[in-house]
Amino acid sequence: MMDVSTHTPICGRPAGEVRQALLQACEQLHKPGQSATLQELAQAACVGLDVARRTLDNLRRARLVAIVRHRRVSYRNRPVAEWAPGAAWAGGVGHGAGSSALATVLQSWGR
């Protein structure tokens, strides 16, 4: 649903907020024996499934989240992926693994 006068979504989050909300939901719902599915993460972050799917794929490529196992659920015939914070997020880096290498290159270039 859109506000016709401003062409902006009435209910929604800016792109950075979706990423942060999904990361926080992933961290909060992660337990040693069971992690959250896409649907559970989307509900906890208050975002739509399509946006959550696309954002989780981007977060996976940035190694901020990872699929840790698969689980059978009642609403689907196939097992669904369980998502957990990735190595970069768990290590406290907060950015992709290449960010420190980029920072080093930029510092040496500026000299």
N, CA, C and O atoms as a printed pandas DataFrame, in Angstrom:
     atom_number atom_name residue_name chain_id  residue_number  x_coord  y_coord  z_coord
0              1         N          MET        A               1    0.847   -1.172    0.000
1              2        CA          MET        A               1    0.000    0.000    0.000
2              3         C          MET        A               1    0.892    1.234    0.000
3              4         O          MET        A               1    1.851    1.312    0.767
4              5         N          MET        A               2    0.573    2.201   -0.863
5              6        CA          MET        A               2    1.407    3.379   -0.995
6              7         C          MET        A               2    0.606    4.650   -0.768
7              8         O          MET        A               2   -0.587    4.719   -1.065
8              9         N          ASP        A               3    1.289    5.649   -0.237
9             10        CA          ASP        A               3    0.729    6.989   -0.122
10            11         C          ASP        A               3    0.868    7.641   -1.495
11            12         O          ASP        A               3    1.981    7.877   -1.964
12            13         N          VAL        A               4   -0.253    7.929   -2.132
13            14        CA          VAL        A               4   -0.250    8.425   -3.505
14            15         C          VAL        A               4    0.440    9.782   -3.604
15            16         O          VAL        A               4    1.111   10.053   -4.600
16            17         N          SER        A               5    0.293   10.638   -2.600
17            18        CA          SER        A               5    0.858   11.984   -2.693
18            19         C          SER        A               5    2.381   11.992   -2.633
19            20         O          SER        A               5    3.009   12.832   -3.277
20            21         N          THR        A               6    2.988   11.090   -1.885
21            22        CA          THR        A               6    4.450   11.095   -1.744
22            23         C          THR        A               6    5.119    9.901   -2.408
23            24         O          THR        A               6    6.347    9.845   -2.475
24            25         N          HIS        A               7    4.339    8.945   -2.901
25            26        CA          HIS        A               7    4.865    7.736   -3.543
26            27         C          HIS        A               7    5.800    6.954   -2.617
27            28         O          HIS        A               7    6.812    6.418   -3.067
28            29         N          THR        A               8    5.471    6.891   -1.357
29            30        CA          THR        A               8    6.262    6.118   -0.395
30            31         C          THR        A               8    5.368    5.082    0.258
31            32         O          THR        A               8    4.166    5.308    0.391
32            33         N          PRO        A               9    5.923    3.955    0.667
33            34        CA          PRO        A               9    5.111    2.955    1.354
34            35         C          PRO        A               9    4.573    3.501    2.674
35            36         O          PRO        A               9    5.281    4.196    3.403
36            37         N          ILE        A              10    3.315    3.180    2.973
37            38        CA          ILE        A              10    2.722    3.630    4.231
38            39         C          ILE        A              10    3.320    2.862    5.401
39            40         O          ILE        A              10    3.677    3.455    6.418
40            41         N          CYS        A              11    3.428    1.558    5.262
41            42        CA          CYS        A              11    4.042    0.776    6.328
42            43         C          CYS        A              11    5.271    0.096    5.738
43            44         O          CYS        A              11    5.171   -0.654    4.767
44            45         N          GLY        A              12    6.388    0.355    6.310
45            46        CA          GLY        A              12    7.620   -0.226    5.798
46            47         C          GLY        A              12    8.813    0.333    6.546
47            48         O          GLY        A              12    8.678    1.207    7.403
48            49         N          ARG        A              13    9.962   -0.177    6.214
49            50        CA          ARG        A              13   11.193    0.249    6.858
50            51         C          ARG        A              13   12.197    0.652    5.781
51            52         O          ARG        A              13   12.173    0.104    4.679
52            53         N          PRO        A              14   13.078    1.603    6.087
53            54        CA          PRO        A              14   14.181    1.869    5.167
54            55         C          PRO        A              14   15.062    0.636    5.033
55            56         O          PRO        A              14   15.085   -0.215    5.922
56            57         N          ALA        A              15   15.787    0.540    3.919
57            58        CA          ALA        A              15   16.561   -0.671    3.623
58            59         C          ALA        A              15   17.529   -1.039    4.742
59            60         O          ALA        A              15   17.650   -2.221    5.064
60            61         N          GLY        A              16   18.215   -0.089    5.339
61            62        CA          GLY        A              16   19.156   -0.380    6.414
62            63         C          GLY        A              16   18.464   -0.933    7.651
63            64         O          GLY        A              16   19.019   -1.769    8.364
64            65         N          GLU        A              17   17.265   -0.465    7.895
65            66        CA          GLU        A              17   16.518   -0.944    9.055
66            67         C          GLU        A              17   16.094   -2.395    8.894
67            68         O          GLU        A              17   16.065   -3.140    9.873
68            69         N          VAL        A              18   15.766   -2.804    7.681
69            70        CA          VAL        A              18   15.377   -4.195    7.445
70            71         C          VAL        A              18   16.547   -5.112    7.777
71            72         O          VAL        A              18   16.381   -6.128    8.451
72            73         N          ARG        A              19   17.725   -4.743    7.297
73            74        CA          ARG        A              19   18.933   -5.522    7.560
74            75         C          ARG        A              19   19.199   -5.624    9.054
75            76         O          ARG        A              19   19.467   -6.712    9.563
76            77         N          GLN        A              20   19.126   -4.498    9.765
77            78        CA          GLN        A              20   19.367   -4.492   11.206
78            79         C          GLN        A              20   18.304   -5.292   11.947
79            80         O          GLN        A              20   18.620   -6.041   12.871
80            81         N          ALA        A              21   17.048   -5.135   11.546
81            82        CA          ALA        A              21   15.965   -5.851   12.216
82            83         C          ALA        A              21   16.114   -7.361   12.042
83            84         O          ALA        A              21   15.890   -8.118   12.987
84            85         N          LEU        A              22   16.490   -7.806   10.838
85            86        CA          LEU        A              22   16.686   -9.244   10.608
86            87         C          LEU        A              22   17.897   -9.781   11.373
87            88         O          LEU        A              22   17.847  -10.890   11.905
88            89         N          LEU        A              23   18.973   -9.012   11.430
89            90        CA          LEU        A              23   20.147   -9.447   12.201
90            91         C          LEU        A              23   19.818   -9.565   13.689
91            92         O          LEU        A              23   20.222  -10.525   14.346
92            93         N          GLN        A              24   19.085   -8.586   14.214
93            94        CA          GLN        A              24   18.694   -8.641   15.629
94            95         C          GLN        A              24   17.759   -9.810   15.894
95            96         O          GLN        A              24   17.902  -10.499   16.903
96            97         N          ALA        A              25   16.808  -10.040   15.003
97            98        CA          ALA        A              25   15.882  -11.164   15.171
98            99         C          ALA        A              25   16.637  -12.484   15.106
99           100         O          ALA        A              25   16.354  -13.403   15.874
100          101         N          CYS        A              26   17.594  -12.578   14.192
101          102        CA          CYS        A              26   18.387  -13.796   14.045
102          103         C          CYS        A              26   19.188  -14.072   15.320
103          104         O          CYS        A              26   19.282  -15.214   15.771
104          105         N          GLU        A              27   19.755  -13.024   15.886
105          106        CA          GLU        A              27   20.535  -13.180   17.116
106          107         C          GLU        A              27   19.641  -13.556   18.298
107          108         O          GLU        A              27   20.014  -14.403   19.110
108          109         N          GLN        A              28   18.462  -12.932   18.401
109          110        CA          GLN        A              28   17.558  -13.193   19.517
110          111         C          GLN        A              28   16.920  -14.574   19.449
111          112         O          GLN        A              28   16.719  -15.210   20.483
112          113         N          LEU        A              29   16.600  -15.046   18.251
113          114        CA          LEU        A              29   15.904  -16.324   18.111
114          115         C          LEU        A              29   16.848  -17.521   18.017
115          116         O          LEU        A              29   16.396  -18.666   18.031
116          117         N          HIS        A              30   18.147  -17.269   17.921
117          118        CA          HIS        A              30   19.117  -18.360   17.797
118          119         C          HIS        A              30   19.314  -19.049   19.144
119          120         O          HIS        A              30   19.615  -18.408   20.151
120          121         N          LYS        A              31   19.136  -20.370   19.139
121          122        CA          LYS        A              31   19.375  -21.211   20.311
122          123         C          LYS        A              31   20.289  -22.338   19.864
123          124         O          LYS        A              31   20.297  -22.674   18.680
124          125         N          PRO        A              32   21.062  -22.936   20.766
125          126        CA          PRO        A              32   21.977  -24.004   20.350
126          127         C          PRO        A              32   21.295  -25.163   19.627
127          128         O          PRO        A              32   21.871  -25.708   18.684
128          129         N          GLY        A              33   20.113  -25.550   20.028
129          130        CA          GLY        A              33   19.443  -26.687   19.416
130          131         C          GLY        A              33   18.548  -26.352   18.249
131          132         O          GLY        A              33   18.231  -27.229   17.445
132          133         N          GLN        A              34   18.128  -25.094   18.132
133          134        CA          GLN        A              34   17.179  -24.725   17.086
134          135         C          GLN        A              34   17.322  -23.242   16.769
135          136         O          GLN        A              34   17.362  -22.403   17.669
136          137         N          SER        A              35   17.397  -22.935   15.492
137          138        CA          SER        A              35   17.465  -21.540   15.045
138          139         C          SER        A              35   16.167  -21.170   14.348
139          140         O          SER        A              35   15.256  -21.992   14.244
140          141         N          ALA        A              36   16.082  -19.947   13.875
141          142        CA          ALA        A              36   14.846  -19.444   13.283
142          143         C          ALA        A              36   14.781  -19.716   11.785
143          144         O          ALA        A              36   15.799  -19.727   11.093
144          145         N          THR        A              37   13.571  -19.933   11.307
145          146        CA          THR        A              37   13.328  -20.099    9.874
146          147         C          THR        A              37   13.085  -18.720    9.255
147          148         O          THR        A              37   12.984  -17.719    9.965
148          149         N          LEU        A              38   12.994  -18.683    7.948
149          150        CA          LEU        A              38   12.723  -17.430    7.234
150          151         C          LEU        A              38   11.427  -16.799    7.721
151          152         O          LEU        A              38   11.373  -15.597    7.984
152          153         N          GLN        A              39   10.389  -17.614    7.840
153          154        CA          GLN        A              39    9.092  -17.097    8.270
154          155         C          GLN        A              39    9.152  -16.546    9.699
155          156         O          GLN        A              39    8.575  -15.495    9.978
156          157         N          GLU        A              40    9.837  -17.238   10.595
157          158        CA          GLU        A              40    9.972  -16.770   11.977
158          159         C          GLU        A              40   10.774  -15.471   12.056
159          160         O          GLU        A              40   10.444  -14.578   12.836
160          161         N          LEU        A              41   11.828  -15.373   11.244
161          162        CA          LEU        A              41   12.631  -14.145   11.225
162          163         C          LEU        A              41   11.826  -12.974   10.690
163          164         O          LEU        A              41   11.898  -11.871   11.231
164          165         N          ALA        A              42   11.058  -13.205    9.626
165          166        CA          ALA        A              42   10.240  -12.144    9.040
166          167         C          ALA        A              42    9.201  -11.646   10.047
167          168         O          ALA        A              42    8.970  -10.442   10.159
168          169         N          GLN        A              43    8.580  -12.567   10.773
169          170        CA          GLN        A              43    7.585  -12.168   11.775
170          171         C          GLN        A              43    8.231  -11.397   12.913
171          172         O          GLN        A              43    7.687  -10.386   13.359
172          173         N          ALA        A              44    9.379  -11.851   13.391
173          174        CA          ALA        A              44   10.054  -11.185   14.506
174          175         C          ALA        A              44   10.570   -9.799   14.106
175          176         O          ALA        A              44   10.589   -8.880   14.925
176          177         N          ALA        A              45   10.987   -9.653   12.848
177          178        CA          ALA        A              45   11.519   -8.375   12.376
178          179         C          ALA        A              45   10.426   -7.451   11.839
179          180         O          ALA        A              45   10.698   -6.294   11.519
180          181         N          CYS        A              46    9.198   -7.951   11.738
181          182        CA          CYS        A              46    8.056   -7.185   11.211
182          183         C          CYS        A              46    8.303   -6.724    9.778
183          184         O          CYS        A              46    8.079   -5.562    9.437
184          185         N          VAL        A              47    8.764   -7.648    8.950
185          186        CA          VAL        A              47    8.962   -7.360    7.523
186          187         C          VAL        A              47    8.264   -8.448    6.721
187          188         O          VAL        A              47    7.928   -9.505    7.255
188          189         N          GLY        A              48    8.050   -8.189    5.460
189          190        CA          GLY        A              48    7.401   -9.160    4.579
190          191         C          GLY        A              48    8.342  -10.302    4.218
191          192         O          GLY        A              48    9.561  -10.183    4.336
192          193         N          LEU        A              49    7.751  -11.413    3.777
193          194        CA          LEU        A              49    8.555  -12.590    3.426
194          195         C          LEU        A              49    9.469  -12.341    2.228
195          196         O          LEU        A              49   10.616  -12.786    2.227
196          197         N          ASP        A              50    8.980  -11.642    1.216
197          198        CA          ASP        A              50    9.809  -11.390    0.040
198          199         C          ASP        A              50   11.015  -10.531    0.385
199          200         O          ASP        A              50   12.131  -10.813   -0.052
200          201         N          VAL        A              51   10.791   -9.480    1.172
201          202        CA          VAL        A              51   11.886   -8.607    1.581
202          203         C          VAL        A              51   12.854   -9.372    2.477
203          204         O          VAL        A              51   14.069   -9.230    2.339
204          205         N          ALA        A              52   12.328  -10.181    3.391
205          206        CA          ALA        A              52   13.190  -10.962    4.281
206          207         C          ALA        A              52   14.016  -11.962    3.484
207          208         O          ALA        A              52   15.202  -12.137    3.761
208          209         N          ARG        A              53   13.412  -12.619    2.504
209          210        CA          ARG        A              53   14.136  -13.596    1.683
210          211         C          ARG        A              53   15.282  -12.924    0.931
211          212         O          ARG        A              53   16.403  -13.431    0.917
212          213         N          ARG        A              54   14.998  -11.793    0.313
213          214        CA          ARG        A              54   16.017  -11.069   -0.453
214          215         C          ARG        A              54   17.129  -10.555    0.465
215          216         O          ARG        A              54   18.310  -10.657    0.133
216          217         N          THR        A              55   16.748  -10.002    1.620
217          218        CA          THR        A              55   17.739   -9.454    2.539
218          219         C          THR        A              55   18.582  -10.557    3.164
219          220         O          THR        A              55   19.790  -10.385    3.331
220          221         N          LEU        A              56   17.971  -11.688    3.512
221          222        CA          LEU        A              56   18.740  -12.805    4.067
222          223         C          LEU        A              56   19.736  -13.344    3.048
223          224         O          LEU        A              56   20.838  -13.755    3.412
224          225         N          ASP        A              57   19.355  -13.346    1.777
225          226        CA          ASP        A              57   20.293  -13.790    0.753
226          227         C          ASP        A              57   21.492  -12.845    0.683
227          228         O          ASP        A              57   22.629  -13.294    0.537
228          229         N          ASN        A              58   21.244  -11.544    0.785
229          230        CA          ASN        A              58   22.341  -10.571    0.800
230          231         C          ASN        A              58   23.195  -10.721    2.058
231          232         O          ASN        A              58   24.421  -10.628    1.990
232          233         N          LEU        A              59   22.559  -10.952    3.196
233          234        CA          LEU        A              59   23.296  -11.143    4.445
234          235         C          LEU        A              59   24.130  -12.423    4.398
235          236         O          LEU        A              59   25.223  -12.479    4.962
236          237         N          ARG        A              60   23.613  -13.442    3.728
237          238        CA          ARG        A              60   24.364  -14.696    3.594
238          239         C          ARG        A              60   25.604  -14.477    2.742
239          240         O          ARG        A              60   26.683  -14.973    3.068
240          241         N          ARG        A              61   25.451  -13.729    1.641
241          242        CA          ARG        A              61   26.612  -13.449    0.799
242          243         C          ARG        A              61   27.654  -12.609    1.526
243          244         O          ARG        A              61   28.848  -12.730    1.253
244          245         N          ALA        A              62   27.210  -11.757    2.451
245          246        CA          ALA        A              62   28.134  -10.950    3.255
246          247         C          ALA        A              62   28.670  -11.735    4.456
247          248         O          ALA        A              62   29.467  -11.214    5.236
248          249         N          ARG        A              63   28.232  -12.984    4.601
249          250        CA          ARG        A              63   28.637  -13.885    5.687
250          251         C          ARG        A              63   28.237  -13.376    7.069
251          252         O          ARG        A              63   28.911  -13.649    8.062
252          253         N          LEU        A              64   27.130  -12.631    7.121
253          254        CA          LEU        A              64   26.614  -12.175    8.402
254          255         C          LEU        A              64   25.607  -13.154    8.987
255          256         O          LEU        A              64   25.381  -13.159   10.197
256          257         N          VAL        A              65   25.003  -13.979    8.144
257          258        CA          VAL        A              65   24.134  -15.066    8.597
258          259         C          VAL        A              65   24.494  -16.312    7.798
259          260         O          VAL        A              65   25.093  -16.232    6.726
260          261         N          ALA        A              66   24.118  -17.455    8.340
261          262        CA          ALA        A              66   24.404  -18.717    7.659
262          263         C          ALA        A              66   23.290  -19.709    7.940
263          264         O          ALA        A              66   22.620  -19.636    8.970
264          265         N          ILE        A              67   23.100  -20.635    7.013
265          266        CA          ILE        A              67   22.155  -21.735    7.224
266          267         C          ILE        A              67   22.896  -22.784    8.057
267          268         O          ILE        A              67   23.949  -23.279    7.655
268          269         N          VAL        A              68   22.334  -23.113    9.217
269          270        CA          VAL        A              68   23.011  -24.061   10.107
270          271         C          VAL        A              68   22.439  -25.472   10.019
271          272         O          VAL        A              68   23.151  -26.443   10.275
272          273         N          ARG        A              69   21.169  -25.595    9.662
273          274        CA          ARG        A              69   20.545  -26.917    9.525
274          275         C          ARG        A              69   19.198  -26.734    8.844
275          276         O          ARG        A              69   18.785  -25.614    8.546
276          277         N          HIS        A              70   18.525  -27.841    8.604
277          278        CA          HIS        A              70   17.184  -27.817    8.021
278          279         C          HIS        A              70   16.217  -28.474    8.994
279          280         O          HIS        A              70   16.586  -29.372    9.751
280          281         N          ARG        A              71   14.970  -28.009    8.960
281          282        CA          ARG        A              71   13.961  -28.516    9.892
282          283         C          ARG        A              71   12.659  -28.739    9.144
283          284         O          ARG        A              71   12.314  -27.980    8.238
284          285         N          ARG        A              72   11.938  -29.784    9.529
285          286        CA          ARG        A              72   10.611  -30.049    8.967
286          287         C          ARG        A              72    9.590  -29.177    9.699
287          288         O          ARG        A              72    9.619  -29.053   10.923
288          289         N          VAL        A              73    8.692  -28.578    8.924
289          290        CA          VAL        A              73    7.633  -27.737    9.478
290          291         C          VAL        A              73    6.300  -28.183    8.905
291          292         O          VAL        A              73    6.253  -28.858    7.877
292          293         N          SER        A              74    5.213  -27.804    9.572
293          294        CA          SER        A              74    3.887  -28.265    9.160
294          295         C          SER        A              74    3.362  -27.551    7.919
295          296         O          SER        A              74    2.492  -28.084    7.230
296          297         N          TYR        A              75    3.865  -26.369    7.622
297          298        CA          TYR        A              75    3.313  -25.587    6.524
298          299         C          TYR        A              75    4.025  -25.802    5.187
299          300         O          TYR        A              75    3.717  -25.118    4.211
300          301         N          ARG        A              76    4.967  -26.735    5.130
301          302        CA          ARG        A              76    5.685  -26.986    3.878
302          303         C          ARG        A              76    6.075  -28.455    3.787
303          304         O          ARG        A              76    6.369  -29.086    4.802
304          305         N          ASN        A              77    6.078  -29.004    2.565
305          306        CA          ASN        A              77    6.431  -30.409    2.368
306          307         C          ASN        A              77    7.923  -30.666    2.530
307          308         O          ASN        A              77    8.329  -31.724    3.011
308          309         N          ARG        A              78    8.734  -29.696    2.129
309          310        CA          ARG        A              78   10.183  -29.860    2.215
310          311         C          ARG        A              78   10.708  -29.214    3.495
311          312         O          ARG        A              78   10.077  -28.306    4.035
312          313         N          PRO        A              79   11.852  -29.674    3.979
313          314        CA          PRO        A              79   12.449  -29.024    5.161
314          315         C          PRO        A              79   12.855  -27.584    4.832
315          316         O          PRO        A              79   13.244  -27.280    3.704
316          317         N          VAL        A              80   12.759  -26.715    5.819
317          318        CA          VAL        A              80   13.137  -25.313    5.646
318          319         C          VAL        A              80   14.473  -25.055    6.339
319          320         O          VAL        A              80   14.848  -25.763    7.274
320          321         N          ALA        A              81   15.173  -24.046    5.873
321          322        CA          ALA        A              81   16.487  -23.706    6.421
322          323         C          ALA        A              81   16.329  -22.979    7.748
323          324         O          ALA        A              81   15.400  -22.193    7.935
324          325         N          GLU        A              82   17.244  -23.251    8.660
325          326        CA          GLU        A              82   17.339  -22.509    9.915
326          327         C          GLU        A              82   18.540  -21.582    9.807
327          328         O          GLU        A              82   19.636  -22.009    9.446
328          329         N          TRP        A              83   18.324  -20.308   10.124
329          330        CA          TRP        A              83   19.335  -19.278    9.980
330          331         C          TRP        A              83   19.931  -18.910   11.333
331          332         O          TRP        A              83   19.215  -18.832   12.331
332          333         N          ALA        A              84   21.228  -18.686   11.364
333          334        CA          ALA        A              84   21.927  -18.269   12.583
334          335         C          ALA        A              84   22.923  -17.182   12.216
335          336         O          ALA        A              84   23.326  -17.077   11.057
336          337         N          PRO        A              85   23.328  -16.364   13.196
337          338        CA          PRO        A              85   24.354  -15.360   12.911
338          339         C          PRO        A              85   25.611  -16.028   12.374
339          340         O          PRO        A              85   26.037  -17.063   12.887
340          341         N          GLY        A              86   26.207  -15.433   11.338
341          342        CA          GLY        A              86   27.399  -15.994   10.709
342          343         C          GLY        A              86   28.662  -15.670   11.479
343          344         O          GLY        A              86   28.614  -15.042   12.537
344          345         N          ALA        A              87   29.794  -16.103   10.941
345          346        CA          ALA        A              87   31.081  -15.924   11.601
346          347         C          ALA        A              87   31.434  -14.449   11.754
347          348         O          ALA        A              87   31.944  -14.049   12.800
348          349         N          ALA        A              88   31.173  -13.635   10.736
349          350        CA          ALA        A              88   31.518  -12.219   10.815
350          351         C          ALA        A              88   30.678  -11.510   11.868
351          352         O          ALA        A              88   31.180  -10.647   12.588
352          353         N          TRP        A              89   29.399  -11.871   11.961
353          354        CA          TRP        A              89   28.525  -11.228   12.944
354          355         C          TRP        A              89   28.854  -11.723   14.348
355          356         O          TRP        A              89   28.942  -10.919   15.276
356          357         N          ALA        A              90   29.036  -13.020   14.518
357          358        CA          ALA        A              90   29.324  -13.588   15.832
358          359         C          ALA        A              90   30.678  -13.120   16.355
359          360         O          ALA        A              90   30.869  -12.993   17.565
360          361         N          GLY        A              91   31.613  -12.865   15.450
361          362        CA          GLY        A              91   32.936  -12.408   15.853
362          363         C          GLY        A              91   32.969  -10.944   16.240
363          364         O          GLY        A              91   34.006  -10.436   16.667
364          365         N          GLY        A              92   31.843  -10.261   16.094
365          366        CA          GLY        A              92   31.781   -8.869   16.491
366          367         C          GLY        A              92   32.280   -7.913   15.420
367          368         O          GLY        A              92   32.439   -6.721   15.684
368          369         N          VAL        A              93   32.528   -8.409   14.228
369          370        CA          VAL        A              93   33.039   -7.550   13.177
370          371         C          VAL        A              93   31.945   -6.607   12.713
371          372         O          VAL        A              93   32.169   -5.402   12.594
372          373         N          GLY        A              94   30.762   -7.147   12.451
373          374        CA          GLY        A              94   29.634   -6.323   12.041
374          375         C          GLY        A              94   29.647   -5.957   10.569
375          376         O          GLY        A              94   28.697   -5.343   10.084
376          377         N          HIS        A              95   30.694   -6.315    9.848
377          378        CA          HIS        A              95   30.790   -6.064    8.409
378          379         C          HIS        A              95   31.329   -7.312    7.767
379          380         O          HIS        A              95   31.728   -8.253    8.453
380          381         N          GLY        A              96   31.344   -7.325    6.460
381          382        CA          GLY        A              96   31.886   -8.464    5.735
382          383         C          GLY        A              96   33.368   -8.636    5.995
383          384         O          GLY        A              96   34.025   -7.725    6.500
384          385         N          ALA        A              97   33.893   -9.793    5.655
385          386        CA          ALA        A              97   35.290  -10.100    5.917
386          387         C          ALA        A              97   36.232   -9.206    5.131
387          388         O          ALA        A              97   37.365   -8.989    5.562
388          389         N          GLY        A              98   35.802   -8.682    3.998
389          390        CA          GLY        A              98   36.674   -7.867    3.172
390          391         C          GLY        A              98   36.811   -6.431    3.647
391          392         O          GLY        A              98   37.632   -5.691    3.104
392          393         N          SER        A              99   36.036   -6.010    4.642
393          394        CA          SER        A              99   36.072   -4.611    5.051
394          395         C          SER        A              99   37.400   -4.233    5.675
395          396         O          SER        A              99   37.856   -3.107    5.474
396          397         N          SER        A             100   38.046   -5.124    6.426
397          398        CA          SER        A             100   39.332   -4.790    7.030
398          399         C          SER        A             100   40.416   -4.713    5.961
399          400         O          SER        A             100   41.311   -3.872    6.053
400          401         N          ALA        A             101   40.353   -5.569    4.956
401          402        CA          ALA        A             101   41.319   -5.517    3.866
402          403         C          ALA        A             101   41.149   -4.218    3.081
403          404         O          ALA        A             101   42.133   -3.596    2.681
404          405         N          LEU        A             102   39.909   -3.816    2.864
405          406        CA          LEU        A             102   39.652   -2.562    2.161
406          407         C          LEU        A             102   40.180   -1.378    2.964
407          408         O          LEU        A             102   40.774   -0.457    2.402
408          409         N          ALA        A             103   39.965   -1.403    4.271
409          410        CA          ALA        A             103   40.456   -0.314    5.124
410          411         C          ALA        A             103   41.979   -0.224    5.064
411          412         O          ALA        A             103   42.532    0.876    5.031
412          413         N          THR        A             104   42.658   -1.360    5.051
413          414        CA          THR        A             104   44.115   -1.374    4.967
414          415         C          THR        A             104   44.592   -0.777    3.647
415          416         O          THR        A             104   45.532    0.017    3.619
416          417         N          VAL        A             105   43.939   -1.163    2.559
417          418        CA          VAL        A             105   44.322   -0.642    1.244
418          419         C          VAL        A             105   44.091    0.870    1.187
419          420         O          VAL        A             105   44.939    1.607    0.684
420          421         N          LEU        A             106   42.952    1.332    1.697
421          422        CA          LEU        A             106   42.659    2.754    1.653
422          423         C          LEU        A             106   43.631    3.554    2.506
423          424         O          LEU        A             106   44.016    4.658    2.119
424          425         N          GLN        A             107   44.038    3.027    3.658
425          426        CA          GLN        A             107   44.994    3.722    4.516
426          427         C          GLN        A             107   46.359    3.825    3.837
427          428         O          GLN        A             107   46.992    4.879    3.879
428          429         N          SER        A             108   46.813    2.742    3.216
429          430        CA          SER        A             108   48.104    2.775    2.559
430          431         C          SER        A             108   48.072    3.643    1.293
431          432         O          SER        A             108   49.085    4.240    0.930
432          433         N          TRP        A             109   46.946    3.713    0.639
433          434        CA          TRP        A             109   46.810    4.525   -0.558
434          435         C          TRP        A             109   46.872    6.016   -0.212
435          436         O          TRP        A             109   47.404    6.812   -0.986
436          437         N          GLY        A             110   46.332    6.388    0.942
437          438        CA          GLY        A             110   46.313    7.775    1.351
438          439         C          GLY        A             110   47.665    8.318    1.788
439          440         O          GLY        A             110   47.800    9.529    1.964
440          441         N          ARG        A             111   48.663    7.474    1.969
441          442        CA          ARG        A             111   49.983    7.918    2.431
442          443         C          ARG        A             111   50.821    8.457    1.343
443          444         O          ARG        A             111   51.956    8.869    1.584
